[in-house]
Amino acid sequence: MIHSFDKVRRGVARLAALIRPRRAAGKLARFALWGFVLGNALLAVVVLSSSLVLLKVTPRYTALMVWRRVTAGVRSESIRATPFAQIPRPARDMVVRLEDGHFWTHPGIRLGAIRDAYRVNRDIGYALYGGSTITQQLARNLFLTPRKAYFRKYLEAVAALCVDLVLPKARILELYLNVIEWGRGTFGITAAAARYYGVRPSALGLDQQRRLIAVLPNPVRYNPSTLLGSRQLAARYQYLVGRFPDAAPVVPAASTTDEPPPPAGEPVEDPLDESVDEPAAPAADSLPAAGTAGAAAPAAP
């Protein structure tokens, strides 16, 4: 009788030993799930409330500006905003052409572009393309860091969806052009026009606009005068020369389907590291679809 009782007791002890880790794992999983949900809710609240302010106010500093100051000691002047109507129409159209051809119609992200970028990065072995829309790039500049990671890409997508819920497309494009990086310590088109050409954005010539927009994917290592030293940036510039010529001849219908080159992507390392070589361009058949592939985007307001 006592022997049987000992066997039962040992069996119960073994069963409890098995159940205990499973219960602990279940608690940990529930804790992680709640943390994930609360983290997303917090991010959404911060971005949505900030976007309400951004309807009327252009920030003087962004997360990227703070990141550059902390990690690289780069000082920059506060942002001087240029109203949407005073940014030349060609410059606005060039940005949409090269960075996000579906800008006027998507809800802030394009899952197809992210999927294509992931496939290309997997094939070439490093993170070159991000598949980010203009809205995602704006969200990254305003709220996140430039460190490349798939978790950051997820946060960027969530933030972009929230931004697009609140801000009109024209305001998103206006903010984008007023806060993006255009060189070491140079943020926004106002600072870029003054630094490189000594003029206000409204006084930029057409070729000056082409050069400023072409250099956007790598504005720290290259500038409007040296962009032809990069194969990828040179391809962007040549595309803009063709699509936005100095004289505006009638464009034959057959040539209106020309696609821009894919965005040059972020450098493999931090762009402030001047020793980093430009990554080799992947094979043409592995490039993600360009922003303007498909139907033409509607005209900007």
ChimeraX attribute file (.defattr): number of C-alpha atoms within 10 A of each C-alpha:
attribute: neighborCount
match mode: 1-to-1
recipient: residues
	/A:1	5
	/A:2	7
	/A:3	8
	/A:4	9
	/A:5	10
	/A:6	11
	/A:7	11
	/A:8	12
	/A:9	12
	/A:10	12
	/A:11	12
	/A:12	12
	/A:13	12
	/A:14	11
	/A:15	11
	/A:16	12
	/A:17	11
	/A:18	11
	/A:19	12
	/A:20	11
	/A:21	11
	/A:22	12
	/A:23	11
	/A:24	11
	/A:25	12
	/A:26	12
	/A:27	12
	/A:28	12
	/A:29	12
	/A:30	12
	/A:31	12
	/A:32	12
	/A:33	12
	/A:34	12
	/A:35	12
	/A:36	12
	/A:37	11
	/A:38	12
	/A:39	13
	/A:40	15
	/A:41	12
	/A:42	12
	/A:43	16
	/A:44	19
	/A:45	14
	/A:46	14
	/A:47	23
	/A:48	21
	/A:49	14
	/A:50	17
	/A:51	21
	/A:52	13
	/A:53	14
	/A:54	18
	/A:55	14
	/A:56	10
	/A:57	12
	/A:58	19
	/A:59	16
	/A:60	14
	/A:61	17
	/A:62	22
	/A:63	16
	/A:64	20
	/A:65	25
	/A:66	16
	/A:67	16
	/A:68	18
	/A:69	14
	/A:70	11
	/A:71	9
	/A:72	12
	/A:73	11
	/A:74	15
	/A:75	14
	/A:76	16
	/A:77	12
	/A:78	17
	/A:79	21
	/A:80	17
	/A:81	19
	/A:82	20
	/A:83	15
	/A:84	18
	/A:85	11
	/A:86	11
	/A:87	20
	/A:88	16
	/A:89	14
	/A:90	14
	/A:91	24
	/A:92	18
	/A:93	17
	/A:94	21
	/A:95	22
	/A:96	23
	/A:97	24
	/A:98	24
	/A:99	27
	/A:100	26
	/A:101	26
	/A:102	23
	/A:103	25
	/A:104	18
	/A:105	10
	/A:106	16
	/A:107	17
	/A:108	26
	/A:109	24
	/A:110	17
	/A:111	14
	/A:112	12
	/A:113	20
	/A:114	19
	/A:115	14
	/A:116	18
	/A:117	23
	/A:118	19
	/A:119	16
	/A:120	22
	/A:121	19
	/A:122	12
	/A:123	12
	/A:124	14
	/A:125	9
	/A:126	12
	/A:127	20
	/A:128	24
	/A:129	23
	/A:130	24
	/A:131	28
	/A:132	25
	/A:133	26
	/A:134	24
	/A:135	29
	/A:136	26
	/A:137	20
	/A:138	25
	/A:139	29
	/A:140	25
	/A:141	22
	/A:142	22
	/A:143	17
	/A:144	19
	/A:145	18
	/A:146	17
	/A:147	11
	/A:148	16
	/A:149	10
	/A:150	12
	/A:151	9
	/A:152	15
	/A:153	20
	/A:154	11
	/A:155	19
	/A:156	24
	/A:157	24
	/A:158	19
	/A:159	30
	/A:160	26
	/A:161	20
	/A:162	24
	/A:163	27
	/A:164	21
	/A:165	14
	/A:166	19
	/A:167	19
	/A:168	13
	/A:169	22
	/A:170	15
	/A:171	18
	/A:172	24
	/A:173	21
	/A:174	21
	/A:175	24
	/A:176	22
	/A:177	26
	/A:178	26
	/A:179	28
	/A:180	24
	/A:181	23
	/A:182	27
	/A:183	23
	/A:184	16
	/A:185	18
	/A:186	25
	/A:187	25
	/A:188	22
	/A:189	28
	/A:190	22
	/A:191	28
	/A:192	24
	/A:193	21
	/A:194	14
	/A:195	14
	/A:196	15
	/A:197	15
	/A:198	13
	/A:199	15
	/A:200	17
	/A:201	22
	/A:202	15
	/A:203	15
	/A:204	19
	/A:205	15
	/A:206	16
	/A:207	17
	/A:208	18
	/A:209	24
	/A:210	24
	/A:211	24
	/A:212	25
	/A:213	27
	/A:214	30
	/A:215	27
	/A:216	26
	/A:217	20
	/A:218	23
	/A:219	22
	/A:220	19
	/A:221	21
	/A:222	19
	/A:223	21
	/A:224	24
	/A:225	12
	/A:226	13
	/A:227	23
	/A:228	19
	/A:229	11
	/A:230	17
	/A:231	14
	/A:232	23
	/A:233	27
	/A:234	19
	/A:235	19
	/A:236	26
	/A:237	25
	/A:238	17
	/A:239	21
	/A:240	22
	/A:241	15
	/A:242	11
	/A:243	18
	/A:244	19
	/A:245	13
	/A:246	11
	/A:247	6
	/A:248	8
	/A:249	8
	/A:250	6
	/A:251	9
	/A:252	7
	/A:253	7
	/A:254	7
	/A:255	9
	/A:256	10
	/A:257	12
	/A:258	12
	/A:259	18
	/A:260	23
	/A:261	25
	/A:262	21
	/A:263	26
	/A:264	25
	/A:265	19
	/A:266	19
	/A:267	20
	/A:268	15
	/A:269	17
	/A:270	14
	/A:271	20
	/A:272	18
	/A:273	12
	/A:274	10
	/A:275	9
	/A:276	13
	/A:277	12
	/A:278	16
	/A:279	16
	/A:280	10
	/A:281	13
	/A:282	13
	/A:283	9
	/A:284	9
	/A:285	8
	/A:286	15
	/A:287	18
	/A:288	22
	/A:289	19
	/A:290	19
	/A:291	24
	/A:292	22
	/A:293	16
	/A:294	12
	/A:295	9
	/A:296	13
	/A:297	18
	/A:298	11
	/A:299	8
	/A:300	13
	/A:301	9
